[in-house]
Amino acid sequence: MREFGYQRVFDVSGAVALLGSDPEARCLGGGTNLVDLMKGGVERPSQLIDVRELPLDRIDARGGGGLRIGATVTNSELAAHPEVRRHYPALAQAVLAGASGQLRNMATVGGNLLQRTRCGYFTDTSKPCNKRDPGSGCPAVEGEHHNHAILGASAHCVAVHPSDMGVALSAFDAVVEYETADGPGEVPLAEFYLPVGETPHLETALPSGALITGIALPPAPVAARSRYRKVRERASYAFAIGSIAAALDVRDGMVSDVRLAFGAVASRPWRAREAERALIGGPASADAFAAAADAELSAAETLPHNGYKVTLMRNLVVAVLAELAEEGAR
Amino acid sequence: MALSTSSVITLNVNGEKHTLPVDHRTTLLDALREHLDLTGSKKGCDHGQCGACTVLIDGRRSVACLQLAVAAEGRVITTIEGVAEGERLHPVQQAFLDLDGYQCGYCTPGQICSAIAVIEEHAAGWPSAVTADIRPEAGVPALTADEIRERMSGNLCRCGAYVSIVQAVARAAEEEAGARPAPAAPGPEGGPSGSAGAGGGDGVAGTGGAEDTAAVNGAGSTASAGGAHGAGAAHGAGGTHGAGGADDTEGVGMAV
């Protein structure tokens, strides 16, 4: 591991000043991903700026509905929060589906957004990887890719984003708030993760030297009836091979509002807008759910060993929407 | 300005303050084991995947292998060496002893630290991934075997002592719920912390020998097991709580 400096910061302006003065500095939240990547030589920061003492550890209700979640709120605190569980249950479920109790106690919301892919080629510095070492190639395309992307990938990178939390946030139109030396800014989560294209090493739209300060969740009545379901290779404590965040509102048998987002299928949480468009105003039936899934997944491009994800995601859409419709009809 | 890459820090561990110089690369786990000679916390995978290094930081269970020592300054750290009250074992330690919640003992300090926190998290009303209804209005779920398996899934046991571990956690939770003052007003945020029947307190009696005590106090196998208990354990798909099929469920023998 490269030697590094360490500084603890207590206010946002101090953190931003430090970040702006050293492009090789990294923020340390829970460290559950960053420290591990440093051990493997994937991340080699000059210094760590410990942000855990910043006054960003609150979850506040916003006027007119919605929540603002501070960047240093831990995953555990987020999932246990009564307002999150009441108004955005899929978000609490998504967070609880990720990692272990120990890691959720350490990990922060801001760090969760910035965690890196678990693609085995990315984390192994003896292998080529366009994300870690631009231009070196992507061995996953012809190698181990059974858990790699089926949507929005390119020949340059087929890695998936590992976050569960981000999938639910994506479904509920979250906005990422940040601070730079020039002042505050914000970017919708839908635009936060950059398209892969030829530049998989460029992952987010966060400006250079910016500090994530929080996440704004707009009011979304439909989210009160929402669910996160995660499929993985063991029953607990594993990354998804496919997951879904869904919310559904049915009036007189017709879909009046719906939110759908997929996890573990793309380099970012994948908002399934084609499926939503196909569903809205139509019947809340199994056939309609399947047709909507097909509308979204028609863009899927599979590799030899990950084609199962198309079937998996289709089945998840149908099953979870059917459950939500049935509960809503009661 | 050249950045300093080491610091002199003070760690608060088990109620004692220790001042020590650390390279910033030092994890809390290595500081505990190599600098403070607290070898109860074990190094299994060193990547946050096995839970053998679990300690309590400000009362929250955490993996010490991904916690930098320098970032732990000012926080209250409790390791397996600090959970007993003098000669009186913590109820979770006693339950692991009485119900044989281990075989080789290597994962046991982490299992016990994790279980102590699991019981507190559950009593505080935290839901889990297997909680059917996570709305606060639904109250606190019973601490069933399924809940215990899910909540303990961050602690792997290569010996596969999970059946007894689940029983031990259930019994300790039941005892602590009995010892805890009843909640004043079980509102939406904190319902009664009812735990499922643990199949009676008459589990298999522990042998209570020196080896057993060593295991639950964390003084058991110390450094040499690193290889055998390495990353392979963490990746073993069969090694998680709750991952098993009908056999696991039947073996637990609990009323759920």
Interface residues (C-beta under 8 A of the other chain):
Chain A: M1 E3 F4 G5 Y6 R8 L28 G30 G31 T32 V35 D36 M38 K39 S46 Q47 L48 D50 R52 S76 A79 A80 P82 R85 R86 P89 A92 Q93 L96 A97 A99 S100 G101 Q102 L103 N105 M106 E233 R234 A235 S236 Y237 A238
Chain B: L3 S4 T5 S7 D23 H24 R25 T27 D46 H47 G48 G51 T54 I57 R60 R61 S62 V63 L66 Q67 L68 V70 A71 S114 A117 V118 E121 A124 G125 W126 P127 S128 A129 T131 I134 R135 P136 E137 R149 E150 R151 M152 S153 G154 N155 P188 E189 A237 G238 T240 H241 G242 A243
